[in-house]
Amino acid sequence: MPHTSITRRAALAGLATLAVPMGSSSAAVLPTTTAAPAETQWQFETGQCVSHEDQSMPSLVLSRFRAGNAKGNELELYGVRSFAANDPHRDRLMVGNVLVDGVHGSGLCKDCLLFNTGMCPNAPDA
């Protein structure tokens, strides 16, 4: 499965969550700000290692933000950089629902270019 299908699947999942029926007057009313209160919990932290739930895509969270619509649907979006050995599309915008935590030493983590280097953010302290 090519890496572009992950991005397409994540984008379609996000669109389905934010979908508003055609002809609805609420379609034009979107929040003017995406800033979240400081006390709001995030699924993933900036600098955390993550992967895709369906296949190995070792990545690092670089940015995060929330999006929503007038119906109150809210979505966490993460800007990630892939560190897979062979990945033509390094930077992606991913929906948080399809990401999983990268556990140090797992099979997903061993596919990462940063594994067992000094730059690995999940490496145990010496």
C-alpha positions in Angstrom: 0.0 0.0 0.0 1.6 3.3 -1.0 2.0 6.0 1.6 -0.3 8.4 -0.2 -3.3 6.2 0.6 -2.8 6.8 4.3 -3.0 10.6 3.8 -6.0 10.2 1.6 -7.7 7.9 4.1 -7.0 10.3 7.0 -8.3 13.3 4.9 -11.5 11.4 4.1 -12.0 10.5 7.7 -11.6 14.1 8.7 -14.0 15.3 6.0 -16.6 12.8 7.1 -16.4 14.0 10.7 -16.8 17.7 9.7 -19.4 17.1 7.0 -22.5 19.3 7.1 -25.6 18.4 5.1 -26.0 20.4 1.9 -28.5 23.3 2.2 -27.8 23.6 5.9 -27.5 27.2 7.1 -24.9 26.1 9.6 -22.4 25.2 6.8 -21.4 28.9 6.5 -20.9 29.4 10.3 -17.5 28.1 11.3 -15.6 29.1 14.4 -13.3 32.1 13.8 -10.5 30.8 16.0 -9.0 27.3 16.4 -7.0 28.2 19.6 -7.7 25.8 22.4 -7.6 26.7 26.1 -4.4 25.9 27.8 -6.0 23.3 30.1 -7.4 21.3 27.2 -5.7 17.8 26.9 -4.2 16.7 23.6 -4.0 13.2 22.4 -0.3 13.6 21.4 2.4 16.1 22.5 4.7 18.1 20.2 7.9 16.1 19.9 6.3 12.8 20.6 6.9 9.7 18.3 3.8 8.4 16.6 2.8 6.0 13.9 -0.2 5.2 11.7 -2.7 2.6 13.2 -2.8 0.5 10.0 0.9 0.3 9.0 4.3 1.4 10.1 4.9 5.1 9.6 7.3 6.2 12.3 6.9 9.9 12.7 7.5 12.9 15.0 4.7 15.3 15.9 5.9 18.8 14.8 2.6 20.8 15.2 -1.0 20.4 16.3 -4.2 22.2 16.1 -7.9 21.7 16.4 -10.6 22.2 13.8 -14.4 22.1 14.1 -17.7 23.1 12.7 -20.9 24.7 13.9 -22.3 21.3 14.9 -19.7 21.0 17.6 -17.6 18.3 15.9 -14.0 18.8 16.8 -11.0 17.2 15.3 -7.3 17.1 16.3 -4.9 17.6 13.4 -1.2 16.9 13.7 1.6 17.9 11.4 4.1 15.0 11.4 7.4 14.3 9.8 8.0 10.7 8.8 11.3 9.0 9.6 10.6 5.7 7.7 13.6 4.4 5.8 11.8 4.7 2.4 9.2 7.4 2.3 8.8 9.9 -0.6 6.4 12.1 1.4 8.1 13.0 4.6 5.7 15.8 5.8 2.0 15.1 6.4 -1.1 16.5 8.1 -2.8 13.7 9.9 -6.0 13.3 11.8 -5.3 12.3 15.4 -7.8 9.4 15.3 -5.5 7.4 13.0 -2.3 7.9 15.0 -0.9 5.7 17.7 1.8 6.2 20.3 5.3 5.0 19.2 6.6 2.7 22.0 10.4 2.6 22.2 11.7 -0.8 21.0 8.4 -1.9 19.3 8.3 -3.1 15.7 7.0 0.3 14.6 9.8 2.0 16.4 12.5 -0.2 14.8 11.5 1.0 11.3 12.4 4.6 12.3 15.6 6.2 11.0 16.1 7.7 14.5 16.0 4.4 16.4 19.1 3.8 18.5 20.6 7.2 17.6 21.2 10.2 19.9 18.3 12.0 18.3 15.6 9.4 19.2 13.1 11.2 21.5 11.9 7.9 23.0 15.3 6.5 23.9 15.6 5.7 27.6 17.9 7.9 29.6 21.4 6.5 30.1 
